[in-house]
Amino acid sequence: MWTPLPSMDHDETAGLHRLHLEHSVANHASCRIAEKAGFVAEGIHRSSVPHADGWHDMHFHGRVSTDR
């Protein structure tokens, strides 16, 4: 289940400045959700997570309090 993140204005009151997430580059749906939630694609971490079928590249996203 996916729950939208609060606005960054709310996050600032909680003292958060930066949030990040990563997902498998093969998971295109997760990428679309991250972008819709305001996360900016920042790059790929190659062979960073082991899975049963081998090492997966992970797509990295970030969101900072100055993003609008």
Beta strands, then each sheet from edge to edge (+ up, - down):
strand 1: 18-24
strand 2: 40-51
strand 3: 54-64
sheet 1: 1+ 3- 2+
end
